[in-house]
Amino acid sequence: MAKAPVVEEGQFRHAIKVAAVTGQTPARDASLLCVLYGTGMTATELAQLEVADLLDEGGGYRRESLMRPACPPRSTWWRVIRCSGALLRV
């Protein structure tokens, strides 16, 4: 049986390094990769996020938020170290 394709940790680190030094908005690009990889979200799910999905009323980061109604029902955890750091860089 064929092994499912997986992104190895070294491949991910390399992709972040490349994104961080190329393109017109390298910090944004690297941060988007970190968030997508760290949460398992799709690009469509990420595009549907609103600020209130990430920040609470006091301006702090939420620990968890629910996906938009158009997406499959599941929680997103923002406290993954890789996600938190990426969001702070943008």
C-alpha positions as MATLAB code, in Angstrom:
seq = 'MAKAPVVEEGQFRHAIKVAAVTGQTPARDASLLCVLYGTGMTATELAQLEVADLLDEGGGYRRESLMRPACPPRSTWWRVIRCSGALLRV';
ca = [
       0.000    0.000    0.000;
       1.339    3.432   -0.943;
       2.257    5.786    1.854;
       0.172    8.971    2.027;
       2.134   12.121    1.088;
       3.194   14.059    4.151;
       5.130   17.276    4.653;
       8.186   16.444    6.727;
       9.352   18.923    9.381;
      12.503   19.764    7.400;
      10.453   20.441    4.269;
       8.163   22.732    6.232;
      11.072   24.689    7.733;
      12.550   25.084    4.250;
       9.227   26.364    2.848;
       9.007   28.942    5.662;
      12.576   30.119    5.009;
      11.883   30.507    1.287;
       8.589   32.332    1.913;
      10.286   34.643    4.425;
      12.762   35.986    1.857;
      10.796   35.986   -1.402;
       7.748   37.745   -2.797;
       6.265   41.153   -2.105;
       5.017   40.322    1.408;
       7.374   37.722    2.862;
       6.263   38.097    6.521;
       2.624   37.614    5.542;
       3.407   34.633    3.322;
       5.469   32.864    5.983;
       2.790   33.571    8.591;
       0.034   32.187    6.371;
       2.012   28.985    5.851;
       2.509   28.639    9.608;
      -1.173   29.157   10.343;
      -2.341   26.774    7.612;
       0.140   24.090    8.668;
      -0.378   24.612   12.402;
      -4.180   24.542   12.345;
      -4.893   22.245    9.414;
      -7.209   24.871    7.942;
      -7.814   25.130    4.236;
      -7.175   28.372    2.369;
     -10.951   28.860    2.032;
     -11.461   28.472    5.787;
      -8.668   30.938    6.486;
     -10.115   33.465    4.029;
     -13.475   33.356    5.818;
     -12.028   34.255    9.224;
     -12.924   37.521   10.871;
     -10.954   39.355   13.554;
     -13.503   38.264   16.176;
     -12.636   34.631   15.389;
      -9.087   35.244   16.564;
      -9.335   38.000   19.196;
     -11.617   38.178   22.213;
     -13.414   41.311   23.411;
     -10.359   42.431   25.394;
      -8.022   42.154   22.392;
      -6.290   38.960   23.537;
      -5.921   35.869   21.413;
      -8.659   33.277   21.783;
      -7.558   29.831   22.805;
     -10.127   28.213   20.526;
     -12.665   29.348   17.950;
     -15.284   27.633   15.829;
     -15.151   27.589   12.070;
     -17.608   29.680   10.036;
     -20.991   28.050    9.288;
     -20.024   27.459    5.625;
     -17.113   25.246    6.752;
     -17.287   21.745    8.221;
     -17.995   22.087   11.975;
     -14.787   21.851   13.996;
     -12.696   23.887   16.386;
      -9.490   25.710   15.567;
      -6.821   25.933   18.241;
      -4.791   29.156   18.080;
      -2.461   28.331   20.957;
      -0.276   26.106   18.824;
       3.146   27.675   19.333;
       3.805   27.918   15.589;
       0.475   29.716   14.984;
       0.827   32.165   17.845;
       4.303   33.219   16.769;
       3.234   33.574   13.141;
       0.296   35.764   14.005;
       2.448   38.066   16.110;
       4.881   38.634   13.194;
       2.274   40.085   10.851;
];
